Amino acid sequence: MSLSHSTLPRSVNLVHVRAPRDLERVDPALRESLPRLAALDDPTAIGAAVLALLVTADSPSEREAWDDVARDLALAGRLFGDLAALPRPRRLPWFEHLARRLAPEPVPVRHAVIDCARRIMTADGVVSPLDQLRWVALRHLMAGSAVAPPAAAHTDLETMDDAIAHQVCAYSAFLSQLVPAPEVTLELAEFESVTQSWYDSVTAPWQGRLALPVREVQDIDAALRALRVLQGMPWLLRPVLVRTWFDAARVLTDGPALHADAADALRLSCVLLDSPVPPELGRQYIEVDAARQ
């Protein structure tokens, strides 16, 4: 099912996204906070910073859980404020940057961060699919090792082994909760599900050949099982798959950029697959350049 704006069925809804702020402009309020974040060198402070980026903005319970974790940290309030003030295009790059800085730390230190992340994210009883993806990415980033390169070298999605293709579909089904927009934000009573349209598009190479996984029942556990298989795909095939996901989302988006949650989900998937980020997706973010902060 190849989609373009001109060939979309009339029943298909689109995700409407406003133009992002000028990413080249630096908010004056960040001129002091960015150098402070770049200067973090204590593992405890770095861990607290990573955890602060997991706190849901409107969740007092998660904030209280973070305060408890950081209670012995000097200037914890200022650190949280610096991170809370980061605009959306900066948050995920800083999350990745700080998590990677923890990779050389001893295993008990990293395990403590993972445990604290779980406690913070579950503090309010609500863990979204994006929360789950961030937690998996945190574990991956702090592991500090790239996905092992497989021996195979083919780069064609359509000729992919059926067992691998099935897992690609399972992971895509989980992603469809976020791409091209979080399902909870969509009004779909009068339209075909835009998330179903995205899933149909990205699984098109295998429709009729495989019994596709039911999209609605693929949870984070199914996604993790699938991810282990995807991480064994050929190096050159991973960017092809990511490009397929991105292009399908772009077609279903009315606006100059993807929905922020969809963009984060795809970027985190790139992290988990050790795949380059599509250039168009990368332009939705402001990368960390610690040397210039």
Legacy VTK file of the C-alpha trace (Angstrom):
# vtk DataFile Version 3.0
C-alpha trace
ASCII
DATASET POLYDATA
POINTS 293 float
0.000 0.000 0.000
2.034 2.909 -1.278
0.736 6.229 -0.017
1.135 9.800 -1.170
-0.973 12.889 -0.498
-2.502 12.581 -3.978
-3.404 8.885 -3.670
-4.684 8.750 -0.087
-8.221 7.413 0.224
-10.715 10.128 1.173
-11.483 8.233 4.397
-7.922 8.625 5.668
-7.396 11.309 8.266
-4.170 13.305 8.486
-2.143 14.385 11.489
-2.016 18.185 11.573
1.245 19.637 12.894
2.067 23.316 13.315
5.308 24.770 12.030
8.061 24.374 14.653
9.837 27.328 16.196
13.015 28.533 14.548
15.521 25.916 15.695
18.464 28.161 14.911
17.516 30.696 17.571
18.869 30.214 21.080
16.438 31.164 23.813
18.214 33.749 26.014
17.026 31.806 29.060
19.225 28.894 27.958
22.463 30.861 27.744
23.265 30.093 31.369
21.636 26.682 31.723
23.223 25.000 28.680
26.808 25.600 29.896
25.800 24.258 33.321
24.437 21.082 31.754
27.527 20.674 29.587
29.724 21.029 32.662
28.103 18.178 34.587
30.809 15.678 35.484
29.608 13.890 38.618
27.910 10.560 37.805
25.257 11.186 40.447
24.356 14.543 38.900
24.423 13.109 35.376
22.157 10.269 36.454
19.751 12.721 38.087
19.764 14.801 34.894
18.859 11.800 32.747
16.063 10.912 35.151
14.742 14.494 35.122
14.276 14.193 31.370
11.955 11.233 31.980
9.611 13.177 34.260
6.259 13.966 32.658
5.769 17.731 32.739
2.296 17.705 34.303
2.830 14.833 36.746
3.361 15.945 40.385
3.818 12.293 41.387
6.716 11.811 39.001
8.295 15.078 40.126
8.015 13.979 43.756
9.649 10.665 42.878
12.507 12.544 41.190
12.893 14.854 44.186
13.233 11.786 46.398
15.889 10.277 44.127
17.849 13.581 44.028
17.320 14.571 47.672
21.054 14.420 48.488
22.143 16.270 45.344
23.326 19.848 45.772
21.351 22.350 43.708
18.914 19.636 42.619
16.146 22.168 42.092
18.256 24.251 39.746
19.276 21.152 37.785
15.663 20.112 37.353
14.723 23.622 36.306
17.499 23.742 33.711
16.269 20.506 32.158
12.582 21.351 32.405
13.293 24.582 30.506
14.782 22.750 27.527
12.502 23.091 24.484
11.280 19.864 22.914
13.873 19.816 20.085
16.690 19.787 22.637
15.326 17.273 25.146
15.939 13.973 23.370
19.454 14.892 22.184
20.356 15.799 25.765
18.787 12.578 27.035
20.935 10.548 24.635
24.066 12.571 25.383
23.789 12.255 29.150
22.811 8.572 29.078
25.867 7.762 26.954
28.051 9.541 29.498
26.916 6.988 32.077
27.985 4.017 29.938
31.529 3.842 31.432
30.200 3.796 35.004
30.180 0.575 37.066
27.249 -1.790 36.546
25.699 -1.070 39.990
25.566 2.646 39.175
23.813 2.021 35.870
21.421 -0.485 37.411
20.517 2.087 40.062
19.632 4.619 37.348
17.442 2.037 35.586
15.659 1.196 38.829
15.101 4.876 39.611
13.792 5.458 36.093
11.232 2.700 36.572
10.171 4.170 39.916
9.774 7.676 38.477
7.899 6.613 35.359
5.407 4.487 37.326
4.890 6.987 40.142
1.588 8.272 38.763
0.357 4.882 37.577
0.521 5.898 33.918
3.281 4.636 31.631
2.815 5.644 28.019
4.274 3.783 25.015
6.764 6.649 24.623
7.776 6.273 28.282
8.375 2.588 27.652
10.462 3.321 24.581
12.564 5.875 26.477
13.220 3.339 29.233
14.366 0.701 26.744
16.572 3.278 25.014
18.065 4.313 28.357
19.148 0.732 29.008
20.596 0.500 25.503
22.486 3.794 25.694
24.001 3.021 29.074
25.115 -0.413 27.893
27.701 1.440 25.833
28.055 -1.198 23.137
26.784 -1.178 19.587
24.512 -3.864 18.199
26.653 -6.710 16.869
26.933 -6.604 13.058
25.323 -9.637 11.418
26.910 -11.640 8.630
24.080 -11.192 6.138
24.263 -8.309 3.693
21.067 -8.094 1.616
19.263 -4.756 1.713
15.828 -5.521 0.260
12.844 -5.426 2.605
10.603 -7.392 0.263
12.939 -10.404 0.141
13.541 -10.440 3.889
13.205 -13.794 5.631
9.615 -14.371 6.761
10.541 -14.809 10.429
12.396 -11.479 10.466
9.658 -9.743 8.481
7.088 -10.898 11.039
9.099 -9.277 13.826
9.474 -6.072 11.796
5.681 -6.007 11.578
5.333 -6.664 15.323
7.658 -3.783 16.208
5.900 -1.563 13.655
2.589 -2.400 15.320
3.926 -1.135 18.647
5.297 1.998 16.955
1.875 2.661 15.448
0.686 3.688 18.909
2.924 6.747 18.457
3.424 7.153 14.706
2.278 9.246 12.918
0.808 10.586 16.190
-0.102 9.201 19.625
-3.425 7.426 19.330
-4.799 9.143 22.446
-4.605 12.522 20.676
-6.583 11.495 17.623
-10.264 12.064 16.882
-11.048 9.161 14.589
-14.781 8.589 14.865
-15.426 9.658 11.271
-12.192 8.495 9.682
-10.178 5.410 9.060
-7.530 5.154 11.768
-4.461 7.103 10.678
-2.351 4.747 12.774
-3.839 1.768 10.935
-3.094 3.506 7.635
0.534 3.937 8.691
0.784 0.294 9.777
-0.764 -0.890 6.510
1.730 1.205 4.563
4.874 0.018 6.346
3.817 -3.642 6.282
2.792 -3.527 2.611
5.814 -5.577 1.376
4.553 -8.605 3.308
0.781 -8.329 3.002
-0.588 -11.472 1.422
2.644 -13.296 2.190
2.513 -13.304 5.986
-0.165 -13.459 8.624
0.491 -9.952 9.913
0.460 -9.383 13.684
-2.700 -7.768 14.990
-1.708 -4.159 15.483
-3.702 -3.439 18.615
-2.244 -6.262 20.747
1.485 -5.611 20.279
2.663 -4.315 23.657
6.146 -3.404 24.887
6.983 -7.054 25.625
6.186 -8.020 22.033
8.168 -4.991 20.854
11.216 -6.057 22.877
11.092 -9.573 21.467
10.868 -8.112 17.982
13.633 -5.595 18.664
16.126 -8.348 19.486
15.539 -9.746 16.001
15.684 -6.340 14.315
19.026 -5.649 15.966
20.421 -8.617 14.060
19.396 -7.225 10.671
22.088 -6.240 8.153
23.607 -2.816 8.798
22.463 -1.381 5.479
18.908 -2.635 5.876
18.225 -0.796 9.124
18.262 2.727 7.598
16.023 1.405 4.800
13.492 0.261 7.374
13.689 3.549 9.297
13.235 5.473 6.055
10.124 3.416 5.320
8.688 4.294 8.727
9.534 7.975 8.320
8.213 8.330 4.768
4.899 6.683 5.675
4.512 9.037 8.632
5.381 12.063 6.522
2.696 11.267 3.980
0.095 11.088 6.727
1.184 14.382 8.294
-0.237 17.724 7.214
2.478 20.166 8.224
6.201 20.866 7.910
7.341 18.316 10.521
6.241 15.126 12.218
4.282 15.190 15.447
6.847 15.560 18.250
5.982 12.207 19.859
6.184 10.429 16.513
9.547 12.036 15.827
10.837 10.959 19.250
9.602 7.401 18.723
11.398 7.149 15.381
14.586 8.728 16.711
14.595 6.367 19.700
14.115 3.471 17.294
17.191 4.677 15.410
19.082 4.617 18.705
17.938 1.078 19.421
18.888 -0.109 15.943
22.148 1.869 15.850
20.848 3.376 12.631
21.443 6.871 11.255
18.557 9.305 11.696
16.956 10.377 8.393
18.168 13.933 7.657
14.624 15.332 7.524
13.895 13.855 10.941
17.201 15.115 12.308
16.226 18.662 11.397
13.505 18.537 14.064
16.204 18.456 16.752
19.009 20.592 18.099
22.000 18.381 18.748
24.234 18.712 21.795
27.554 20.354 21.083
29.048 20.334 24.551
32.235 22.038 23.383
30.280 25.131 22.357
27.803 25.372 25.230
LINES 1 294
293 0 1 2 3 4 5 6 7 8 9 10 11 12 13 14 15 16 17 18 19 20 21 22 23 24 25 26 27 28 29 30 31 32 33 34 35 36 37 38 39 40 41 42 43 44 45 46 47 48 49 50 51 52 53 54 55 56 57 58 59 60 61 62 63 64 65 66 67 68 69 70 71 72 73 74 75 76 77 78 79 80 81 82 83 84 85 86 87 88 89 90 91 92 93 94 95 96 97 98 99 100 101 102 103 104 105 106 107 108 109 110 111 112 113 114 115 116 117 118 119 120 121 122 123 124 125 126 127 128 129 130 131 132 133 134 135 136 137 138 139 140 141 142 143 144 145 146 147 148 149 150 151 152 153 154 155 156 157 158 159 160 161 162 163 164 165 166 167 168 169 170 171 172 173 174 175 176 177 178 179 180 181 182 183 184 185 186 187 188 189 190 191 192 193 194 195 196 197 198 199 200 201 202 203 204 205 206 207 208 209 210 211 212 213 214 215 216 217 218 219 220 221 222 223 224 225 226 227 228 229 230 231 232 233 234 235 236 237 238 239 240 241 242 243 244 245 246 247 248 249 250 251 252 253 254 255 256 257 258 259 260 261 262 263 264 265 266 267 268 269 270 271 272 273 274 275 276 277 278 279 280 281 282 283 284 285 286 287 288 289 290 291 292
